[in-house]
Amino acid sequence: MATVRAERLVNLVLCLLSTRQYLTAERIRAIVPGYADAPTDEAFFRTFERDKAELRDLGIPLETGRNSAFDGADGYRIARRDYELGDVDLEPDEAAALALAVRLWDSPELTAAARGALLKLRAAGVEVDERSSAAVEPRVRTGEPAFAPLLAAVQAGRAVRFDYRRPGSPEAQRRAVEPWGVVSWRGRWYVVGHDQDRRATRCFRLSRVVGEVTATGPAGQVRRPPDTDLLRIVAGESHGPVPPTRARVWAVDGRAQGLRRRATPVERLQLGDEDGDVLELDLVYPESAASWLAGYGPDVAVLEPETLRKTVHEIHLGVAEPGEER
């Protein structure tokens, strides 16, 4: 996604989330940076319609309505009750991942940008909800390496190929997909499209894409079927609680007390010259626990599952040999 478009989408979310009013398209054009440059009314409405569709595909709910019976046109806003998450009960591995995310997002640059945008909205006469600033996040950005090439392929209408590791499988498989869109569901990113080999609609979690995403074929060949609800497809394939993965790790005697509090010792084991315990614990998202386990260094070794063991090993290699290419 181009930087200008990403900034315009963030500004649009900030504007619609920060107001209690329904804002008409013309009001949004005058307030939100990025729309005033449209050379004609037709160009503006074409851009605005694309942006609304983009936000809906990203899982951001838009409300349409009017402030009073005297309004001549519909307006738009984002309701906080639909935008915000409810109460979340985090597992230890999820909490560790969230702590890393907080350090990433809670930066002075983002705080200053949000405050500056709210000042502009107040100056333009928009009634701003003071509580909403803490809920605004740049949701069009993601740390997944596959996000940018997949979104570019969707916008260009091109098929893609990538290696994908299914849950519980240490080996990645080659997938050929006609992507229809990239959406966020319950804090995770998915690409939805037509799997060419399986000849069926499929969704793929971006965190399980391995290596590079390669676009294939000419532009404009892939089109999303009309009336296709990408979010509904993802939610349908992600229904129900995620079954936990049983992990077995070894911890040296007298160390890794934080891990021991969340695990159950099952047997004694000597690794090298060190005595320790084999511990078992259930992880809802084992890949998000890799950094947490790697942080114990040589005091902890992952025994199972194999995918988690490899991930922790790669993190150790990255710390020990930061100058080498991997």
C-alpha positions as CSV (number, residue, x, y, z in Angstrom):
1,M,0.0,0.0,0.0
2,A,1.3,3.4,-0.9
3,T,2.3,5.6,2.0
4,V,-0.1,8.4,1.0
5,R,-3.0,6.0,0.8
6,A,-2.1,4.4,4.2
7,E,-1.9,7.8,5.8
8,R,-5.3,8.8,4.3
9,L,-6.9,5.6,5.6
10,V,-5.5,6.2,9.1
11,N,-6.8,9.8,9.0
12,L,-10.2,8.6,7.9
13,V,-10.4,6.1,10.8
14,L,-9.3,8.7,13.3
15,C,-11.9,11.2,12.0
16,L,-14.8,8.7,12.0
17,L,-13.9,7.2,15.4
18,S,-13.3,10.6,17.1
19,T,-16.7,12.1,16.3
20,R,-20.2,11.3,17.7
21,Q,-21.7,12.8,14.6
22,Y,-22.4,11.3,11.2
23,L,-20.1,13.0,8.8
24,T,-21.2,13.4,5.2
25,A,-18.8,12.6,2.3
26,E,-18.4,16.4,1.6
27,R,-17.6,17.1,5.2
28,I,-15.0,14.3,5.2
29,R,-13.5,15.7,2.0
30,A,-13.0,19.0,3.7
31,I,-11.6,17.7,6.9
32,V,-9.6,14.5,6.2
33,P,-6.1,15.2,4.8
34,G,-5.7,13.5,1.4
35,Y,-9.1,14.1,-0.1
36,A,-8.8,17.8,-0.8
37,D,-6.3,17.1,-3.6
38,A,-8.9,15.3,-5.7
39,P,-9.2,17.2,-9.0
40,T,-12.9,16.6,-9.5
41,D,-15.9,15.5,-7.6
42,E,-16.0,12.2,-9.5
43,A,-12.3,11.5,-8.5
44,F,-13.1,12.2,-4.9
45,F,-16.1,10.0,-4.7
46,R,-14.3,7.2,-6.5
47,T,-11.4,7.4,-4.0
48,F,-13.7,7.6,-1.1
49,E,-15.7,4.5,-2.2
50,R,-12.4,2.6,-2.5
51,D,-11.3,3.6,0.9
52,K,-14.7,2.6,2.5
53,A,-14.4,-0.8,0.9
54,E,-10.8,-1.1,2.1
55,L,-11.7,-0.3,5.7
56,R,-14.6,-2.8,5.6
57,D,-12.3,-5.5,4.2
58,L,-9.8,-4.8,7.0
59,G,-12.6,-5.5,9.5
60,I,-13.3,-1.8,10.6
61,P,-17.0,-1.3,10.9
62,L,-18.6,1.8,9.3
63,E,-22.0,3.1,10.4
64,T,-24.2,4.9,7.9
65,G,-26.9,7.3,9.1
66,R,-28.1,10.9,9.6
67,N,-27.9,13.2,12.6
68,S,-31.5,14.5,12.1
69,A,-34.4,14.3,9.8
70,F,-33.3,17.6,8.2
71,D,-30.0,16.2,6.8
72,G,-30.0,15.9,3.1
73,A,-27.4,13.1,2.8
74,D,-26.2,10.1,4.7
75,G,-23.1,10.4,6.8
76,Y,-20.5,8.0,8.3
77,R,-18.9,7.2,11.6
78,I,-17.3,4.3,13.5
79,A,-19.0,3.2,16.7
80,R,-16.6,2.6,19.5
81,R,-18.7,-0.4,20.7
82,D,-18.1,-2.2,17.4
83,Y,-14.5,-1.0,17.0
84,E,-13.1,-1.9,20.4
85,L,-12.4,-5.4,21.7
86,G,-14.3,-6.8,24.6
87,D,-12.7,-8.2,27.7
88,V,-9.8,-10.5,26.8
89,D,-8.4,-13.4,28.9
90,L,-4.8,-13.9,27.8
91,E,-2.8,-17.1,28.1
92,P,0.9,-16.6,29.2
93,D,2.2,-16.8,25.7
94,E,-0.4,-14.3,24.4
95,A,0.4,-11.9,27.2
96,A,4.1,-12.1,26.3
97,A,3.3,-11.2,22.7
98,L,1.0,-8.4,23.8
99,A,3.8,-6.9,26.0
100,L,6.1,-6.8,22.9
101,A,3.3,-5.1,20.9
102,V,2.7,-2.5,23.6
103,R,6.4,-1.5,23.5
104,L,6.2,-1.3,19.7
105,W,3.0,0.9,19.4
106,D,3.5,3.1,22.5
107,S,5.9,5.5,20.9
108,P,6.1,9.3,21.2
109,E,5.9,9.6,17.4
110,L,2.5,7.9,17.2
111,T,1.2,9.8,20.3
112,A,2.2,13.2,18.8
113,A,0.7,12.3,15.5
114,A,-2.7,11.3,17.0
115,R,-2.8,14.5,19.2
116,G,-2.0,16.7,16.2
117,A,-4.8,15.0,14.1
118,L,-7.3,15.6,16.9
119,L,-6.4,19.2,17.1
120,K,-7.1,19.6,13.3
121,L,-10.5,17.9,13.7
122,R,-11.5,20.3,16.6
123,A,-10.4,23.2,14.5
124,A,-12.6,22.0,11.6
125,G,-15.6,22.0,13.9
126,V,-15.9,18.3,14.5
127,E,-17.2,17.3,17.9
128,V,-14.4,15.0,19.2
129,D,-14.8,12.2,21.7
130,E,-12.0,12.7,24.1
131,R,-11.9,9.1,25.1
132,S,-11.3,7.8,21.6
133,S,-7.7,8.7,21.1
134,A,-6.4,5.8,23.1
135,A,-8.3,3.4,20.9
136,V,-6.9,4.6,17.6
137,E,-4.2,2.4,16.1
138,P,-2.7,2.3,12.6
139,R,-4.6,-0.8,11.8
140,V,-3.6,-0.7,8.1
141,R,-0.1,-1.6,9.2
142,T,1.2,-5.0,10.2
143,G,4.4,-6.6,11.2
144,E,3.8,-9.7,9.0
145,P,6.3,-9.8,6.1
146,A,3.6,-11.3,3.8
147,F,1.2,-8.5,4.3
148,A,2.6,-6.0,1.8
149,P,3.1,-8.4,-1.2
150,L,-0.3,-10.0,-0.7
151,L,-2.1,-6.7,-0.5
152,A,-0.2,-5.5,-3.6
153,A,-1.3,-8.7,-5.4
154,V,-5.0,-8.1,-4.4
155,Q,-4.9,-4.5,-5.6
156,A,-3.2,-5.6,-8.9
157,G,-5.5,-8.6,-9.4
158,R,-2.7,-11.1,-9.6
159,A,-2.4,-14.7,-8.4
160,V,0.3,-15.5,-5.9
161,R,2.4,-18.5,-4.8
162,F,3.8,-19.0,-1.3
163,D,4.9,-21.7,1.2
164,Y,2.5,-22.2,4.0
165,R,2.9,-24.2,7.2
166,R,-0.3,-25.6,8.6
167,P,-0.9,-25.9,12.4
168,G,1.0,-28.8,13.9
169,S,3.0,-29.5,10.7
170,P,6.7,-28.8,10.7
171,E,6.8,-28.8,6.9
172,A,5.6,-26.0,4.6
173,Q,3.6,-26.7,1.5
174,R,3.5,-24.7,-1.7
175,R,0.2,-23.0,-2.3
176,A,-1.2,-21.3,-5.4
177,V,-3.9,-18.7,-4.6
178,E,-6.0,-16.1,-6.3
179,P,-6.2,-13.6,-3.5
180,W,-9.4,-11.6,-3.0
181,G,-8.5,-9.6,0.0
182,V,-6.5,-9.3,3.3
183,V,-8.5,-9.0,6.5
184,S,-8.0,-8.8,10.2
185,W,-9.9,-11.1,12.5
186,R,-9.4,-11.3,16.3
187,G,-6.0,-9.6,16.1
188,R,-4.6,-11.8,13.3
189,W,-4.2,-11.2,9.6
190,Y,-5.6,-13.5,6.9
191,V,-5.6,-13.6,3.1
192,V,-8.8,-15.0,1.5
193,G,-9.0,-16.3,-2.0
194,H,-9.4,-19.2,-4.4
195,D,-6.9,-22.1,-3.8
196,Q,-6.0,-23.1,-7.4
197,D,-4.8,-26.6,-6.4
198,R,-7.7,-27.5,-4.2
199,R,-10.2,-25.6,-6.3
200,A,-12.0,-24.1,-3.3
201,T,-12.2,-20.9,-1.3
202,R,-9.6,-20.9,1.5
203,C,-8.2,-18.4,4.0
204,F,-4.5,-18.4,5.2
205,R,-3.1,-16.8,8.3
206,L,-0.2,-14.5,7.4
207,S,1.9,-15.6,10.3
208,R,2.1,-19.1,8.8
209,V,3.4,-17.9,5.4
210,V,7.0,-19.0,5.1
211,G,9.5,-17.1,3.0
212,E,8.6,-14.8,0.1
213,V,5.3,-14.3,-1.7
214,T,5.6,-14.4,-5.5
215,A,3.0,-12.8,-7.7
216,T,2.3,-14.7,-10.9
217,G,0.4,-14.0,-14.1
218,P,-0.7,-10.6,-15.6
219,A,-2.4,-7.9,-13.6
220,G,-6.2,-7.7,-13.7
221,Q,-6.9,-11.5,-14.0
222,V,-8.0,-12.0,-10.4
223,R,-11.3,-10.5,-9.3
224,R,-13.2,-11.0,-6.1
225,P,-16.7,-12.6,-6.7
226,P,-19.5,-10.1,-6.1
227,D,-21.2,-10.1,-2.7
228,T,-18.3,-12.1,-1.1
229,D,-17.9,-11.3,2.6
230,L,-14.3,-11.9,3.3
231,L,-14.6,-11.4,7.1
232,R,-17.5,-13.9,7.2
233,I,-15.3,-16.5,5.4
234,V,-12.5,-16.0,7.9
235,A,-14.8,-16.1,10.9
236,G,-16.5,-19.2,9.6
237,E,-13.2,-21.0,9.3
238,S,-11.9,-19.7,12.7
239,H,-15.0,-20.5,14.7
240,G,-14.7,-22.0,18.2
241,P,-11.8,-21.8,20.6
242,V,-8.3,-22.6,19.3
243,P,-7.2,-26.0,20.6
244,P,-4.1,-25.7,22.7
245,T,-0.8,-27.2,21.7
246,R,1.0,-29.3,24.3
247,A,4.6,-28.2,24.5
248,R,7.4,-30.1,26.3
249,V,10.4,-28.0,27.4
250,W,13.5,-28.7,29.5
251,A,14.6,-26.3,32.2
252,V,17.9,-26.5,34.1
253,D,17.7,-27.0,37.9
254,G,17.1,-23.8,39.9
255,R,16.4,-21.6,36.8
256,A,13.4,-20.4,34.7
257,Q,11.1,-19.9,37.7
258,G,8.6,-17.9,35.6
259,L,8.2,-20.9,33.2
260,R,8.0,-23.4,36.0
261,R,5.0,-21.5,37.6
262,R,3.0,-22.1,34.4
263,A,4.1,-25.6,33.6
264,T,4.0,-29.1,35.1
265,P,7.2,-31.2,35.7
266,V,6.8,-34.7,34.3
267,E,10.3,-36.2,34.4
268,R,14.0,-35.6,35.1
269,L,16.4,-35.3,32.2
270,Q,20.1,-34.5,31.8
271,L,21.1,-32.4,28.8
272,G,24.9,-32.2,28.3
273,D,26.3,-31.8,31.8
274,E,23.2,-30.1,33.3
275,D,20.4,-31.8,35.2
276,G,16.9,-30.4,34.8
277,D,13.2,-31.1,34.5
278,V,11.0,-31.8,31.5
279,L,8.0,-29.5,31.8
280,E,4.7,-29.6,30.0
281,L,2.5,-26.7,29.3
282,D,-0.4,-25.8,26.9
283,L,0.1,-23.0,24.5
284,V,-2.8,-21.6,22.5
285,Y,-0.5,-19.8,20.0
286,P,2.9,-21.6,20.3
287,E,4.6,-19.3,17.7
288,S,3.9,-16.3,19.9
289,A,5.7,-18.0,22.8
290,A,8.9,-18.5,20.9
291,S,10.4,-15.1,22.0
292,W,9.3,-15.7,25.6
293,L,11.0,-19.1,25.7
294,A,14.1,-17.9,23.8
295,G,14.5,-15.2,26.5
296,Y,15.6,-17.9,29.0
297,G,18.7,-18.6,26.9
298,P,20.5,-21.9,27.5
299,D,18.5,-22.5,30.7
300,V,15.6,-23.7,28.7
301,A,15.4,-26.0,25.7
302,V,12.2,-26.8,23.7
303,L,11.7,-30.5,23.1
304,E,8.3,-30.5,21.4
305,P,6.6,-29.4,19.1
306,E,9.3,-29.4,16.4
307,T,8.1,-26.1,14.8
308,L,8.4,-24.3,18.1
309,R,11.9,-25.8,18.7
310,K,13.1,-24.6,15.3
311,T,11.7,-21.2,15.9
312,V,13.4,-20.8,19.2
313,H,16.7,-22.1,17.7
314,E,16.5,-19.5,14.9
315,I,16.0,-16.7,17.5
316,H,19.0,-17.9,19.4
317,L,21.1,-17.9,16.2
318,G,19.9,-14.4,15.4
319,V,21.1,-13.2,18.8
320,A,24.4,-15.0,18.8
321,E,25.3,-14.2,15.2
322,P,23.6,-10.9,14.3
323,G,26.1,-10.2,11.5
324,E,25.5,-13.4,9.5
325,E,22.9,-13.8,6.9
326,R,20.2,-16.5,7.6
